[in-house]
């Protein structure tokens, strides 16, 4: 994707594999939280966030099919691993205890807020990167600039939702550490 820059090309390629599963998980988790939100402004922000994340997942999936698969790259093995993390490991608990389910929801909301913090930083990078100086694929540059602007635009929604449910410095720090570890492992 970025001729002569294999590391950057691999990171950009991995983003298209990792992001859709994470974004779908964000949508599922925020849909779980939405009925519990009594603040109408925050509920509207959540709906907007859900719409943006669902669109992001679809666009990245399309880029994945259109570019990687057509060029002989099979993303299935890593995609299956990423899907497993978001649909099984980070799935809502099956406990009948409502307090336990709410606590797990709060943990997932903080994790989303932490991930969104990191993706907002990447979004700022995507908006200000000199992609064109390196002959990057113009379609993919447009995709990442568009996604970067979206990430910067809604960066605070996930934080506001997490604070609404459980304003805890410890939960925030734990989520940031977990998100950093996840990003390191995925990339």
C-alpha positions as CSV (number, residue, x, y, z in Angstrom):
1,X,0.0,0.0,0.0
2,X,2.9,2.3,0.7
3,X,5.6,1.3,-1.8
4,X,9.0,0.9,-0.1
5,X,7.6,1.1,3.4
6,X,6.8,-2.5,4.4
7,X,6.2,-1.8,8.0
8,X,3.7,1.0,7.3
9,X,2.0,-1.2,4.7
10,X,1.6,-4.0,7.1
11,X,0.2,-1.8,9.8
12,X,-2.3,-0.3,7.4
13,X,-3.2,-3.8,6.2
14,X,-3.7,-5.0,9.7
15,X,-6.0,-2.1,10.5
16,X,-8.4,-3.2,7.9
17,X,-8.5,-6.7,9.5
18,X,-8.7,-5.7,13.1
19,X,-10.9,-2.6,13.0
20,X,-14.2,-4.1,11.7
21,X,-14.4,-6.7,14.5
22,X,-13.7,-4.1,17.1
23,X,-16.1,-1.6,15.6
24,X,-18.9,-4.2,15.5
25,X,-18.2,-5.0,19.2
26,X,-18.4,-1.3,20.0
27,X,-21.9,-1.2,18.3
28,X,-23.1,-4.3,20.2
29,X,-21.8,-3.0,23.5
30,X,-23.3,0.5,23.0
31,X,-26.6,-1.0,21.9
32,X,-26.6,-2.9,25.2
33,X,-25.9,0.3,27.2
34,X,-28.3,2.6,25.3
35,X,-31.5,1.5,27.0
36,X,-29.9,2.2,30.4
37,X,-29.0,5.8,29.5
38,X,-31.6,8.4,30.8
39,X,-29.7,11.5,29.5
40,X,-31.3,12.3,26.1
41,X,-28.2,14.2,24.8
42,X,-25.9,11.3,25.6
43,X,-28.4,8.8,24.1
44,X,-28.3,10.8,20.9
45,X,-24.5,10.9,20.9
46,X,-24.5,7.1,21.4
47,X,-26.8,6.6,18.4
48,X,-24.5,8.8,16.3
49,X,-21.5,6.8,17.5
50,X,-23.2,3.5,16.7
51,X,-24.0,4.7,13.2
52,X,-20.4,5.9,12.6
53,X,-18.9,2.6,13.9
54,X,-21.2,0.4,11.9
55,X,-20.3,2.4,8.8
56,X,-16.6,2.1,9.6
57,X,-16.8,-1.6,9.9
58,X,-18.6,-2.0,6.5
59,X,-16.1,0.3,4.8
60,X,-13.1,-1.5,6.2
61,X,-14.6,-4.9,5.2
62,X,-15.1,-3.6,1.7
63,X,-11.5,-2.4,1.5
64,X,-10.4,-5.7,2.8
65,X,-12.2,-7.6,0.1
66,X,-11.4,-5.2,-2.6
67,X,-7.7,-5.0,-2.0
68,X,-6.3,-7.9,0.0
69,X,-8.4,-10.8,-1.2
70,X,-8.2,-9.7,-4.8
71,X,-4.4,-9.5,-4.4
72,X,-4.1,-13.0,-3.1
73,X,-3.8,-12.3,0.6
74,X,-6.0,-14.5,2.8
75,X,-6.8,-12.6,6.0
76,X,-9.0,-15.4,7.4
77,X,-6.6,-16.8,10.1
78,X,-5.9,-13.4,11.8
79,X,-9.5,-12.3,11.2
80,X,-10.8,-15.4,13.0
81,X,-8.5,-14.7,16.0
82,X,-9.6,-11.1,16.2
83,X,-13.3,-12.1,15.9
84,X,-12.8,-14.6,18.7
85,X,-11.5,-11.9,21.0
86,X,-14.4,-9.6,20.4
87,X,-17.3,-12.1,20.1
88,X,-16.2,-14.6,22.8
89,X,-13.6,-13.2,25.2
90,X,-15.2,-9.8,25.4
91,X,-18.8,-10.9,25.1
92,X,-21.4,-10.0,27.8
93,X,-21.4,-12.5,30.6
94,X,-24.2,-15.1,30.8
95,X,-24.6,-14.6,34.5
96,X,-28.2,-14.1,35.8
97,X,-26.9,-11.6,38.3
98,X,-27.8,-8.1,37.1
99,X,-25.1,-6.5,39.2
100,X,-22.4,-8.7,37.6
101,X,-23.7,-8.0,34.1
102,X,-23.7,-4.2,34.8
103,X,-20.2,-4.4,36.2
104,X,-19.0,-6.2,33.1
105,X,-20.8,-3.7,30.9
106,X,-18.9,-0.9,32.7
107,X,-15.6,-2.6,32.2
108,X,-16.3,-3.0,28.4
109,X,-17.4,0.6,28.2
110,X,-14.1,1.8,29.7
111,X,-12.2,-0.5,27.4
112,X,-14.0,1.0,24.4
113,X,-13.2,4.5,25.8
114,X,-9.5,3.6,26.0
115,X,-9.4,2.1,22.5
116,X,-11.2,5.2,21.2
117,X,-8.5,7.3,22.8
118,X,-5.8,5.5,21.0
119,X,-7.8,5.5,17.7
120,X,-8.3,9.2,18.0
121,X,-4.5,9.6,18.2
122,X,-4.2,7.4,15.1
123,X,-7.0,9.5,13.5
124,X,-5.0,12.6,14.1
125,X,-2.0,10.9,12.6
126,X,-4.0,9.8,9.5
127,X,-5.2,13.3,8.9
128,X,-1.7,14.8,9.2
129,X,0.4,12.1,7.6
130,X,2.3,12.8,4.4
131,X,0.8,9.7,2.6
132,X,1.1,11.3,-0.8
133,X,4.9,11.8,-0.4
134,X,5.3,8.0,-0.3
135,X,3.0,7.2,-3.3
136,X,0.4,5.5,-1.0
137,X,-2.6,4.1,-2.8
138,X,-5.0,7.1,-3.2
139,X,-8.2,5.1,-2.4
140,X,-6.7,3.8,0.8
141,X,-5.4,7.3,1.7
142,X,-8.9,8.7,1.3
143,X,-10.3,5.8,3.4
144,X,-7.9,6.5,6.3
145,X,-8.3,10.3,6.1
146,X,-12.0,9.9,6.2
147,X,-11.8,7.4,9.1
148,X,-9.3,9.6,10.9
149,X,-11.6,12.6,10.8
150,X,-14.5,10.4,12.1
151,X,-12.3,9.2,15.0
152,X,-11.3,12.7,16.0
153,X,-14.9,13.8,15.7
154,X,-16.4,11.3,18.1
155,X,-13.4,10.7,20.4
156,X,-15.2,11.9,23.5
157,X,-18.4,10.0,23.2
158,X,-17.0,6.7,24.4
159,X,-15.4,8.5,27.4
160,X,-18.6,10.3,28.3
161,X,-20.5,7.0,28.2
162,X,-18.0,5.3,30.4
163,X,-18.1,8.2,32.9
164,X,-21.9,8.1,32.9
165,X,-21.9,4.5,34.0
166,X,-18.9,4.3,36.3
167,X,-16.6,7.3,36.8
168,X,-13.5,5.6,38.2
169,X,-9.9,6.5,37.8
170,X,-8.9,2.8,38.5
171,X,-11.2,1.5,35.8
172,X,-9.8,4.2,33.4
173,X,-6.2,3.2,34.1
174,X,-6.9,-0.5,33.9
175,X,-8.7,0.0,30.5
176,X,-5.9,2.1,29.1
177,X,-3.4,-0.6,30.1
178,X,-5.6,-3.4,28.6
179,X,-6.2,-1.5,25.4
180,X,-2.5,-0.8,25.0
181,X,-1.7,-4.5,25.5
182,X,-4.4,-5.5,23.0
183,X,-3.1,-3.1,20.4
184,X,0.4,-4.4,20.9
185,X,-0.7,-8.0,20.5
186,X,-2.9,-7.3,17.5
187,X,-0.2,-5.3,15.6
